[in-house]
Amino acid sequence: MSPDATSPQDHGFVRVAGAVPVTVVADPAANTGRTLELLGRADESGAAVVVFPELGLCAYSSDDLLQQDALLDGVLDGLRAVVEATRGRRPVITVGAPLVVDGGLFNCAVVCHDGEILGAVPKSYLPNYREFYEQRWFAAARDAGRSEIRLLGADVPFGTDLVFEARDVTGLSIHVEICEDAWVAIPPSTWAALGGATVLANLSGSPVTVGKAGYRRALCEAQSARCIAAYIYTGAGWGESTTDVAWDGDALITENGNLLARSEQFAIDDQLVVADVDLDRLRQERMRMISLRDQAGDFAERIRSLRRVPFDLAPMPADPVLQRYVARFPFVPAGAHDRDERCREVIEIQVQGLAKRLRASGIGKVVIGVSGGLDSTLALLVAAETMDRLGLPRSDVLAYTMPGFATGDATLRRAHELMRSLGVTAQEIDIRPSCLQMLADLDHPFATGEKVYDVTFENVQAGERTSHLFRLANRHGALVLGTGDLSELALGWCTYGVGDQMSHYNVNASVPKTLIQHLIRWMISTGQYSPQTGAVLAEIIDDVITPELVPADEASGAVQSTEDSIGPYELHDFFLYYLTRFGYRPSKIAYLAHQAWGDRERGEWSDMIAPDRRNAYDVDTINAWLRVFLTRFMSSQFKRTAMPNAPKIGSGGSLSPRGDWRSPSDASVAAWLADLDAD
């Protein structure tokens, strides 16, 4: 099915919105009109949940006017119009209104859907410090004497213990709190999240002061991270009284610690901020976080007391564009500052891992094979940095380049220049004589002059290199440093028992191919290397990825290309991230890949992507390479089960059976391919 014929909801997303209307202080009729206009826009956008500001039907800054009957009557009239306007429309909306209950005035969020009030939630914590004095007007939720109220002629659930659950959208469970409720040590939404709520809504007033916007963002991101939930925070904006304070109309949508969307600060027009929340991601993360379930058990009595309010949500219309950013390179931060920090941390982890292994083993030397390609280059840089950190000479890095039958002149030159410029012990061993001997022992046609370049021909060369490295390590009292990366391990693009799969220690095993290029580029940018080293590193980054095990084509001169054989690493790393990090169905991975890599104007190109790598892939191409990835990934587990020690680099990737990934070596891929084919 074409992604253009589906909606985000078909792939586990739900569209949510924060609505910031221009208000008129103490004018419920005008505020109702603005609310209805934004409701219409939200409905057209396909939103399922829309959150309006605190006391939005009258304006938060109405102060003592909140206790005037004329205003309270106007609010009820406006609420009646809002409830009726939701009839036949998709969104569940929350609007802020002061409600009188048993003689007390409560600051409430009223949850409405399809012509009905699903419930009313009173504010739990009333700020009464600095510019706030809500206890002058309102009673707190704990002071309510009932769990149901009569509102607009209907009996309505009332309380902070309400969770609104969609019967027809898996995982959509909404809890509502109000402004200050999020600023206390244990927000009410925490209990709701432990009880299964996935979308947490906050109707806020929140006047602005210098520095407050940054704190709000941190607060919302942290609460969404702690609760493994989405958090929608909508603050009051233009039109509120500026008698003593100002307002910035801050609306944020966060998900599990990440900001998805945010309003424009200090805008003087109505704003609707929209984003698609990934319910599958929240569900998957909660399944893995057993500690979250443990805490739910600790407070089981309180969680069991939550009241569930069911509703049915109309299907979302087809929408070809997902309303959230999907990074093409999920292992690589898009922003330059974040990317530099990520690269620094990765190198530090690699260096620390190797340094600890050398100290623990009492061995002060490493042996490494240097091909002149990306992986061995990064490992060599890490080895040199480790020696510097330990106060050992770089000459204790014993680097060997071992040309075979397909080694190119440029590759060999780069390997020598790199080793020489880094000051490591550099040597060359021609493996062709020993390979010819083994091929002859195997009665292989190549030994008698035939140009047969089969798997045996390739692996004899790879095996000879590894054999030399291990025996050299024996000879010199050193450890063999592995070079194989995460992407190769995922695809099984490594020969069992040779250097890209086996070593004494591997610093690259948790680093994906798409990140390695940026690591090397970042290391150049630090200025720690000579111009000669920097120039060689730049050449290595720009060259085609090749194992150089088969000679170049005699007619065209084309060299053996890894990506021509198994597909583009930029797609495979994308698939790997979402399969292992989140456990997504292949159909959803393909959908996300099309959102990220489809041929449409994206507008987020940065210096992280070289001009010649601005690729686009159609649906058929994505599905074809995803099938290759799934098949190779599942069939190659036996190689990963036997992989050597290596430091885990990031939460998004490690295939070590000790560090992260535990999977049977004989599992079937059938269920994953069936899902991909069904889509």
N, C-alpha and C positions, 0 to 999 in steps of 0.2 A: 504494500500500500504506500502511495506517495505521502511523504510528510505533510504536503500541502493539503491533503484531504483529511487530516486528523487534527485534533485539538491537543493542546498541552495536557488536558485532563486525561486523554487516552493513554498518556505515558506517565501517569503518576504525579502530575503537577496540579496545583490549584491556584487560581489567580486571586490575589488579594489586593486591596487598595487602601490608601490613607487619603481621606478627603478633607481639605482645608478650605472651608468657605469664607468669604468675606462676611464678617458679621456686622450687625448694627446693635449697639448696646441697648438691651431692654426692649427689643422689638421682635417678638416671636414670629409675627407674620412675615417680616422681611427675611428673617433667618430661616424660616421654613421654606420660603421660595428658593433661597440659595441651596438649601439642603436637597430639595427636589431636583434642582438642575444638576447637581453633582451626582445624585442617584441615577438620573437618566444616563449621564456620561459613563458611570461605572457599569451600568447594565449593558450598554453598547460595547464596552470593552471586554465583556465576558467575565467580569469579576464575580467571585463567589462570596467574598467577605469584604465589607467596606466599613471602615472605622472613621467616625466623625469626632470632633474635639469634645472635651469636657464641657458640659453645660452649653453646648452649641446652639440649642434652640432659644436661649435667652442671652447668651454671652457670659463668659466666666466672670468678667469684671463688673457685673451688675451690682455687686456689693449689697447694701441694705435693701435695695429694690427687690432682692430675691424673696423677701418676706412680704411683698405686696401682693394682695389677692389678684389685682388686675394682671400682673405679670404671670402669676401662676396659672390663671385661667387661660391666658393667651398661649402659654406653653402647652397646656392640654389640647387646645384647639390645633396648634401646630403639630403636635404628636399624632393626633387623629388623622390629619392630612398626610403625614409621612407614612403611617401604617397603611393607609388606603393606597398610597402610591406604590407600595411594594407589591401589591397584588398583581400576579401574572409576571412579575419580574424575577430575575435570577438571584440577585444578591441577598445574603443575610447582612443587615446593616445594624450598626450600633450608634445610637444618638444620645447625646447628653442632655439630661433634663432634671430640674429639681422636682421631687415628688413628695407630697404630704402623706405620711403613713401614721395612723394612730396619733395624730397631733404633732408628730415630729417631722421636720423637713430633712429629707435625705438627698444627697448628691448622687444621682443615679445614671447608669448606662442602661438604656432600653434597647433590647435586642428584638428586631422585627424581621419578618420574612413572609412573603406571599400573603399579605393582608392580615397577618396575625402578629401579636406580641408573644414572642417565645419566652421572655422572661425579663425581669428587671434586676439589676445588680447595684446595690448601694456601695458607696465608697467606704473602705475599711479604716483608712488612716487619714485623719484630717490635720493638715499642717497648720501650726499656730505659732510661727516664728518669723522674724524679719518681716517681709512684705505680706506674709500669709496670716490670715485670721479666720479660717473657715469654721472654727468651733463657735464663732459668734452666731453662725446661722444654722449649721447642719448638725444632725445627729450622726454618729458613726454606725457602721453596719452592725456592730455587736449590740447596739441598743435596740435593734428591731425586735419586736415581740412576736413576729409571725414569719412564716416561710412562704406565704402566699398572700397576695393583695388583690383588691378589686381595682382594675385600671381600664378605663374606657369601656366599661360594661362587661369586662371579661375577668375571670379569675386567672391570675398570672403568677408563676413561680417568682419568688423574691428571695434574694440572698446571694452571698459570695461563693456558694458551693455549687453553682450551676455550671454544667458542661453541656454544650450544644453540639449534638452529634448528627452528622449526615448519614442517613441510612444507605444512600446510593453512591457515596464517594468514599472509597476505602481510605481510612486514616484521617479524615477531616473531622476534627473534634476541637471545638472553640471554647476558650475561657476568656472572661472579660474582667479587667480591673481598671482602676481609675487613678491616674497621675501619681500621687504620693505613694500609692500602694506598691509601686515599683522601686521606690527609693528606700524602703525599709529593709531590715536584715533578711527577713523571710517573706517575700511577696506572696500574696494569695495564689498567684499563678503557679508558684512552685508546687503547691499541693495538687493543683489541677493537673500539672504536667506529670507528676508521679502517678496520677490516676488516669493518664492516657491522653490528656489534651495536647494537641500538636500545634495549634494556632492560638497564640496568646495576644489578646487585644488590649490596648491601653488608650483610653480617652483622656487626654491631658489638657490642662490649661497652660501651665508652665511659662510664665513671663521670662523674658530673656535678660541675662546679664553677661558681662564679658567672661568668656571661658565656659559658659554653661552648655553651649551646643556640643562641644567636644565631650563634656562629661555625660550628656544625654546619650550620645552615640556609644560611649564605652559602657554605659549602664544597659542599654538595649542589647548590645552585642553580647555582653557577659550573661545576661539573663537567658538569652536564647541559647547560649553555649551550655550553661549549667543545666538547663532544662531539656536540651536537645529538641528545640522547638523553633517555630517561627514567631517573631515578636513584631507586632504592628503598633507603632507609637504615633499618635496624631495630636499635635499641639495646636493651640489657638493662635490665630494670626491677625492679619490686617482687619481693622474695624473694632477690635477690642479697645477699651478705654486706656489712654496713655496718661491719665491723671497723675499717676505716681510710678508706673512701670511701662515697659515696652514689650512687644510681642514679635516673634519671628516666624510663626507658622511652621514649626519644625515637624515634619512627618518622616518617619523612618520605617523601613521594612528590613528586618534582619532575620537570618536563618543560621542557627547553629554557630553563632559567633561571627558570621559574615554579613556585611551590609549589602543588601540587594538593590535598594533604591532609596532616594532621599529627596525631599522637596527643595525648592529654591528658598533660601533664607530671605526673609523680609520682602517677599513678593506682595504686590498690592492687588493681585487678582486671585480668583479661585484657583486652587490647585488640586489635581488628582494624581497621586503617585501610585503606580501599578507595578507589580512584580509577580512572577510565577514561583510559588513555593514548592519545593520538591518533597512531597510527602513520602515517597519511597526512600529518599535519603534519611529522613528522620526515623522512619520505621526500621531501616537497616541499622542505623547507628544505635538505636535503643535496644535492638536485639543483641548487639555486641556488648553494650555497657551493662554487664551483669550487676555491677555495683549500683546502678540506678534501680534495678529491680529489687536489690537487697534493701535499699532505703525505702522503697515502696512497701516492702514487707514490714519494716520497722514501724511504719505509720499506717498499717493496714486499716485500723479502725477508722481513722480520719478519712482515708481514701475511700473506704466503703460507704462513707456517709455522703459522698458527692452525689448530687442528683443529676441524672441524665435527661436531657430534653432533646428528643429526636426531631428531625425534619428531613424533608426530601428536597434535594437540589436539582433543578432542571439541568439537562445536558448542556455542556458548553459547546457553542458553535465552532466549526472548524476554523482554525487560525494557523497559518503556515509559519508564523514567527513566535518563538518563545520569548516571553517578556522577562528575560534575565540573561546576563552575560555568560556565555559558555566559552571558556578559554580553549583555544586550539592546542595550547601546550600546558596541560594541567600540572605538570611537574615543574614548570618554570613561571615564576611570578611575572606579570606583565609590566609592572612599574619598575623603573630603573633602580630606585632606592631599595625596594623589597627584593629585587633580583640580586643586587649586590650583597645584601645581607644574607640571602639564601646561599649564595655561592661561598661567602665567607664561612658560614656555619658548616656547609658540606665539607669543605677542605679541612676545617678544624676537626671534624669528626673522623675523617679519613686519617689525618695525621695522628690524632690521639690513639686511634685503634692500632695503627701500625707501631707507634712508639711503645704502647703498652705490651704488645706481643713481643717486640724485641727485648724489652727489659725483662719480661717474665720468663722468656726462654733463655736468657743469658747470651743470646746471639746478637752480634752487632753489625752483621752484614746482610744484604739482600741481593739476590740474583733476579734479574728481570730480562725478559725478551722484549726488544724494542723493534717494532715493525715500521714505525713511521706513520702509523695510523692513530686515530683518536684515542682508543682505549689505553694502549700502551703508553701513549704520551702523557695522559692524565696520571696514570700510575707512576710513571717515572718522575713527574713533577712532585707528586705526593711523597715519594721516597726521598727525593732530594731535600724537601722541606722537613721531613722527619729527622733526617740526619742533622740538619741545622738545629732543630729544636732540642735534640739530645746531646748536642755538642760534639758530634762525631764528624769525621771528614766525609765529604761527598764521595770521595774515592772508595768508600765502603759500599757504595752502590755499584754492583758489578753488572753492567749493562751489556747485553749481547744482541747484535742484529744478525740474523741468520737467513741470508737470501736463499730462495729456492728456485724452482723452475720458472716461476711467474713473477718474481720480484722485479719491479720496474726501476729504472735508473734514478728517477726522481724520488721514489720512495726511499731507496737505499741512501741517496744523498742526504735527504732530510733526517733520516735516522742518525747518520754519522754527525751531521751538524748539530743536532739537538743534544746528543750525548756529549759531544766535545764542548759545546757552549755552556752546558750545565756543570761541567767539571767532575763528572762521574767517571769511573773506570770503564772505558769503551773498547769493545773488541768485536771482531766479525768472525763468524764461523760459517763456512759454506756447507750447507747440509746436503747438497746435491749428491756427492759421492756416497754418503751413507744411505740416502733415499734410493739411489740406484741399486745398491746392494740389497736392500730390503725388497724392492720391487722384483729384482731377479729371484730372490728367495721365494717370493710369492708366485713366481712364474707369470708376472704381469706383462702384457704386451709392450708397455712403454719401455721396458728394459731391453727389448730387442729392436727399438726404433719406431714402433707404431705410436701414432699420436692419439692415444686413448686417455682421455681426461675424465675418468670416472671418480666415484666416491673414494675408492681405494687409493687412487692416485693422489687425491687431495689430502686424505687423512694420513697417509704415510708421511707427508711433509709436516703436517701439524703434530703428529706423534713424535717425529724425530726432534723437532724443536723442543717439545716438552721433555723428552728423554735427556737431551743435552742439559737442559736447565736443572733438572733434579740431580743429575750426576755432578754438574758444576757446583751445585749447592753442597753436595757431599764433599767435594774436593776442597772447597774454600770455607767450610763451616758457616754456611749462610742459609737463609730462608728463601724459598722461591716465592716471589710476589706475583699473585694472579692479576690478570688484566680484564677478564670477561665482565661485561656490564649487565645490568638488570634486563634490558630489552632482549639481549641475546639469550639470557637464561629463560625468559618468558616464552620465547619462540622456539627454544631448543636449538637455536642456531649456534651450537657449540658441540664439539666432538667429545664424547664421554672419555674422561681420563686424560685429556690434554689441557694445554695452558689456559684456554678460555673457560674451562670447567673445573680444572683441578690445579691446586697449588698448596703451599703451606699456609698462606693467608692472602685474602683478596680484598683490596680496598675499594674496588669498583662494583662489587656484586649488587649493591643496592642503589646504584646510580643509573638512571635511564639514559639512553643514547641522546635524546633531545636536550637533556640537561648538561651532558658532557661538553658539548660545543660551547655552551655559555660559561661553564666553569673555566675552560681554557681561555676564552675571550676575556673573562673577568681577571684571570691571573695575569694576562698581558697588561690589562688596564691598571693594575696596581703599581706598575713601574719597577717591579723587583727584578726584572730580567734585562739583560743587555739587548740593544737593538737587533743584534744578530739572532738571539733566541726568540725575540718577539716576532721577527720576520718568518722564521721557520714555523713557529706555532700558527701564525696566520695562514700559511700555506697548507698546513695539516687540516685546519678547520674547513678550508674551502675545497678540499679534494673529495673525490667520490669515495664512498665507503665500500671497501673491497677487501676480501681475504687474501687476494693475490695468490691463489693456489692453482689457477688455470691460466696458461699464457694468453696474452692479448690476441684478439682475432687478427689473423694475418691479413685479411682483406681490408677491414675497416680500421684496425688498430684499437678497437674498443676493448677496454679492460673489463675483467669480471666485476660485476656490480651486485652487491648483496641485495639492494632494494629491488633490482630487476628480478631477482629470484624469489624473494619472500614478501616483497611489498614495502611501502614507505614506512620508515620508523616513526614519522610524525603521526601517522594513523595508528600504528601498532601501540605506541606509547599511550595514545588516547584510549584505545580499547583496554589496555592493561590497567590503567588507572581506575576506570569505572567498573571493571569486572572484579578486581581484587579488593579495591578500597570500599566499594559500596554494594557489591553483589548484584548489580543490575541485570535484568533480562537483556539478552542480545538485541531484542527489538528496540529497547529503550536506548541502549548504547548506540545503535545505528541512528536513531532519531537525534540524539544529542550530537553525534558526529556530523550529521547533515546540517544541524543548526550552526555548528562551529565552522565546518569546512565547505558548506554549500556555496554555490556560485552566486553570492549576493553581496551587495555593498555593506561592509561591516564597519569601516571607519575607525578601527582601533589599531592600525598598523603602527608599529614602533620600531626603535632601533634594534629590538631583539630579533626581528625577522629580516633576514637578508632579502634583497629585492627578488632574487631568483627563486626564493622559497615561498612566495606568496601563492601557493597552490590552491586549487579548488577541486573538489571531488563530487561527482554526482552520486545519486542513491545507489545505482547498480555497482559502481566502483567501490563504494563504502561497504556494501553488503558482501561483495566478493572477497575483499581483503579481510573483513571480519570473519568470514567463514574460514579463511586460511589461518587467521590468528587463533580462533577457538580450537580448531583441529590440532594445530601444532602445540598450543598451550597445554591441552589436556593430555596429549600423547608424550609430552616431554618431562612429566613430573619426576620420573626416575632419575633424571640428571640432577634435578634440584634437590632431591632427597639426599644425594651424596655430595652436595657442595661443601667446600671447606668453610672455615670460620671467616666471617666478614662483618664489619659494623653495620648495623641498620642506620640508614641515613634519615629517612623521613617517614611520616605516618602514612604517606601514600604509596609506599612500596618497599617490600622486602619479601623475597621468595624463599628465604631460609626456613627450613622446617623447625629451627630453634627460635628464630627471631620473630616470625610472623605467620608464615603460610604452611599449613599442615593439610596435605591432601594425599589420597591414595594414588599410587602410581598406575593403577589399572582401572581408573574410573572411565566411564563412557562419556563421550561428548554429545550423545544423541539428544538429550533433553534440550541442550543449548542450541543445537542446529535446528531442532524442531520449532523452537520459539522464533528463531530468525526466519525460517521458511514460512511460518504462519503469518508473520507480519507482511 
